[in-house]
Amino acid sequence: MNIVIIPARGGSKRIPRKNIKLFCGKPMLAYPIEAALQSGIVDKVVVSTDDAEIASIAQGFGAEVPFIRSGSLADDHTGTSAVIRDAIEQLQVLGWPLQYCACLYATTPLLNAETLRQLYQQLQTSSADYVFTAARFSFPIQRALLMTENAGVTPFDPKSISKRSQDLAPTFHDAGQLYWAKASTWLDNTKTIFGANSRMHVLPDHLVQDIDTVEDWRRAELLYQLLQQEKV
């Protein structure tokens, strides 16, 4: 059985209730649920939440909520891997024969079903432990600047500050969207997402947007609307 697990806790300080806040007319959580269901490679979509309202909305869009997440795993300090391991263990107790499991974040309206399929295929055809979405930094991080205590400027890496962009190694960051692995891999604490045996699936910039502030939210809405216009 292949499943998608969406962590969606009730607390959110910077954007209150952002997992179910309306985004272009639908609750934010609806978008990753629909993308997973449309992918054709997922048997079930599970939402791990500590919140009754989120659970109800998730079920309304076709996801399942077979358990309620413990409050001890719903604070600001709990990592994603711990939440996914907890979900897998709970589902195994229920008798679910899990094979491949994807972690898909709740605030990913720009992610589409095709990307889910591409990462799943990449995982199957490689020996990687994890495959996850990533994006390239648009500016070389080796030429970053720091502000000193007296408001002056100092290079983050003095050896690289004068080098040409094309002479510096390209750098990437986690897109914060999707992570595929076998269920057994998620349960193995010796295997990490950002390890040597993981693989990145690099997305174009217009499909990547963190949503942590009101400004992020607005930019994501504009990007989503532009992408919808391209489909017409």
N, C-alpha and C positions, 0 to 999 in steps of 0.2 A: 504494500500500500504506500502510495506517495501522498504526502500531506504538506500543506502550508500552515505554519503557525504564526499568528499575528499577535505580538505583545501589545496590549492596549490598556494600560492602567488608567484609573480615573483621575489621578492628580496631575496637574500641569500648571506650573506657577506663572510662566511668562505669557502663555496664551491659554487662559482657562478653558478646560474641557475641549482642548484642541482636537482630540481624537474623534469627536463627534460633532464638532463645530461645522456649520454649513460651509462648504467650499464649492463655489459655482453651482449652487442649488442642491447639493447632496451632502450628507454627512461625510466628513473626510474618510472615515473608516470604510465607506462603501467602495471607494476606488480600488484599494488593494484586494478586497474580497472579490470584486467583479473581475479584475485582471487575472487572479488565480483561477477562478471558475472558468473563464474563457480560454485558458491556456490549453486545455484538453489533456494535460498530463498529470493533473492533480485529482486524487480521489475525494479528498475532503479538505475543507478549509476550517481551521480551528482558531478561535480567538481566545487568548489567555488574558483574562481580566479579573479585577477585584470589584468591578462596578456593575450593578444590576442594570442600569440604563444602557451602558455600553453593550452588555450581553444581549439585551433585547434588540437593540438596533442591529447588531451583528447577525443575529438570527433572522431578522427581517430581510437581510440582503443575501441570505443563503449560507452563512457560516454556521458552524456548530460551536456550542459552548458546553462541553461535557463535564466541566468542573469549574469552580470559582477559585481563582488564584489566591493564595494566602497573602494576608496583609504584609507579612514579613518579606515578601518578594515583590512588593509594590511601592517601595520607597525610592528616593532620589539616588540611592547609592548601590542598588542592586544591578548587576551587569546583565546584559542580554543573554549571554550564554547560560547563566544560572536559571533564567526564566525558561529558556528552551529546554534545558535538561529536565527541569521540573515538569514541564508539559509532556515531554516524551515518557517520563517515568509514570506519570498519571495515566496516560493513554495505554501504556503497556499493561498496567494493572487492570485496565478495563478490557484487555484482550485484543487491542488493535495490533495487527501484524505489520509494524512499521518497517519500511525499507529506506526510502529517501525522504528527508524532511527539509523544507525550506523555511527560514525565518524571513518574514516579510514585514517591514515596519508599517505602522498604521498611517503614517503621514507621507505617503508615496503616490500622489495623484498622477505624477508624470511617468510612472512605471507602467509598461504595457505587457500584454500576454506574450508577445513575441520574445521579449527579453527573458521572461521566465523560461520559455522553451529553449532559448539559446544557452542559457546557463546550465540548464538540466542536461542538455546534450553535451556540453563541454565537460561537465562532471563525469558523465558516463564514458566518454571517449578518452579520458585522461586518467592518470593515477593520482590526481590531486585529492587531498583531504577535503578542502573547501573550495568553492568557486563563488566569488562575490562581485558585485558591481563596484566600479571605481571610476574616478575621473582624473584627468591630468591637470596639474596646476597650470594656470594660464601664464603665470610669471615665474621665473626660476627662483625657487625658495633659497638657493645658495646666495642670492643677492638681496636677501631681506635686510631690513634696517631695524635697529633697536633705538629706543629713546633713553638717554642717560638720565641720571637723577636731576641734573640741572637743565633738563629739556634739550640737551644737545643730541647729536646723532652719532651712532657708531655702527659699523657693519656687523651683521650677525656672523658672517664668515669672511674675515678680511682677505683670505687667499682667493676668494671667488668674486669679490665685488667688482673687480676691473675686467673680468673675463666676459667674452661675448656669450650671449644666450645659447647660440648653437654649439658652443664648446663645453657646455655644462650638461650633465646627465639629466634627462627628463625625470620629473618626480610626479607622484600620483597620491591621491587620497581616497579613502573609503567614501563611497557615495551615500552610505547610510540608507540603503534600500533593501537589498536582497542577498541572502547567503544560503547556498545549497550545500548539503552534505548528507551522508548516510546517517541514519538514526544512531548507529553504533559509534560514529565519529563524534557526534555531539556529546555522547556520554563518556567519551574518553578524554580525561583531563590533560593528557599528555599531548593532545593535538589542538593547536590553536588556529583561529581564523587567519591571523596575520603571521603565518609561519612560512617556512621555506617550501613546504609542500602544498601551499595554496596557490590558486591562480586568480588573476584579476580579469574581469570582463569590462573593458574600458568603454564608457558611454560618452557620447558627445555632450558638450556643456549644456545645451538647451534641454537635456533630459535629467539634469541634476540640480536639485535645490534643497538645501537644508531649510526646515521651517521651524525656527526657534523664536522669531520675533514677528511683530505685526508687519514690518517691511518685507520680511521673508515670505510671509503669507500672501501679500499682495503681488509680489513678483511671481510667485508660483501660480497664482490665478491667471496672471497675464500670459505666462508661458503656456499654461494649459489651454487657454482660449485660442492662442495662436496655433497650437498643434491641432485643435479641433477644426479650425478654419482650413488648414492644409488638407484635411481629410475630405472636405466638401468638393 
